[in-house]
Amino acid sequence: MTSVDITEATSTDLGAKANRHLWGHFARHGEGITPPIITRGEGVRIFDDRGKSYIDGLSGLFVVQVGHGRKELAEAAAKQAETLSFFPLWSYATPPAIELAERVASFAPGDLNRVFFTTGGGEAVESAWKLAKQYFKLTGKPGKHKVVSRSIAYHGTPQGALAITGIPAFKAPFEPLTPGGFRAPNTNFYRAPEEYAHDEKAFGRYCADRIAEAIEFEGPDTVAAVFLEPVQNAGGCFPPPPGYFERVREICDEYDVLLVSDEVICAYGRIGSMFACNDFGYVPDIITSAKGLTSGYSPLGAMVASDRLFEPFNDGKTTFGHGYTFGGHPVSSAVALANLDIFEREGLNDHVKTMAPAFKSTLEKLYDLPIVGDVRGEGFFYGIELVKDKTTKETFNDEESERLLRGFLTPALWEAGLYCRADDRGDPVVQLAPPLISGQAEFDAIYDILHGVLSEAGKML
């Protein structure tokens, strides 16, 4: 048996095991569906079980900021595991968690100095809502428990985070959810109402004022927090219009509502700074983050809260009755510290800020295709909205979207050597978020693949 035969036999065996036992996340299962099996990564590329390589155009899942195969991150994990493999933060502390908390807090604006560790982004969002509820109970406003978020926005899968999520199809199977989640418009300028379609700042003011309207409608004495991503992921990378967050901050201050910057995707260099609220010039009350904190080499999330929110818990007796067994895991914390060392040593944030215009201009060349309606985003985080008619911005119906995205684009892009996301949580988009070490060579390769596949897609219309 040759090495090729052995590889194919092994692949077939793994596929059979996956089909029998592995329950994929957000995955379809059934006859004829076997998931691609990824065996290793190197730099900006991933490799499947047959040895074929692909550009990782989504950083795994907006995660692998420093690229794949970083030996020093594996070594940091091994070294910490040899010293202290595990101990909880339940009334105890470990050196890696302490050092990481200080370092993460140093990136945050204003008085956001308290870091509560989780194991992922949904847990960080869940923690932020629970903190907001308890904070207002402790400070004499027990009725404030509701949250406002944006339509189509995704904030996680736990019952609380799912109630904040603005995607009805994701919520319907699990209802009734945690009560208290309400929606305001998102900032998709491409789909702005006609009266704001040519004035981005006015559109931003319109969207922000709808948050005030929602707070007023529900009653300011019942609303605890507003959850917003700096650049909204679901729907296809909606950046904030000029002045948007300035106005939202004013609204939150006026009604004594906490502003939560959900940066599970946008933090740690994805937009350019460690925290994207700094990129857009606003100071939230809470930041939620995860993903890029360790570049995915070990699970870890973090909620960063202001000193003001921590104050009621700093009396020697009041407890935030919340936590996770593996939150702030010493191995994950050690990996995060080593990951942040790479950021600083290689100047990754400055690299993103320098190269982001080139990434944008490369993707904007796709405008020559009839199927490309909009190219939008910030930093190394972009969405390409697909349309049936460029002049009218007509989108696809559900059947057409299913055929285009899952029937053609996803397999065609994969076959062409690009891993990215073709999505229709909202209108159909292709999303891209390459590792932060990417440069013009990777941008060009991504463009070439996209141009070829989208050209074929256009012919299907």
Beta strands, then each sheet from edge to edge (+ up, - down):
strand 1: 38-42
strand 2: 45-48
strand 3: 53-56
strand 4: 112-118
strand 5: 146-150
strand 6: 181-184
strand 7: 223-228
strand 8: 258-262
strand 9: 286-289
strand 10: 301-306
strand 11: 372-378
strand 12: 381-386
strand 13: 418-419
strand 14: 421-423
strand 15: 429-432
sheet 1: 1+ 2- 3+ 13+
sheet 2: 4+ 10- 9+ 8+ 7+ 5+ 6+
sheet 3: 11+ 12- 15+ 14-
end
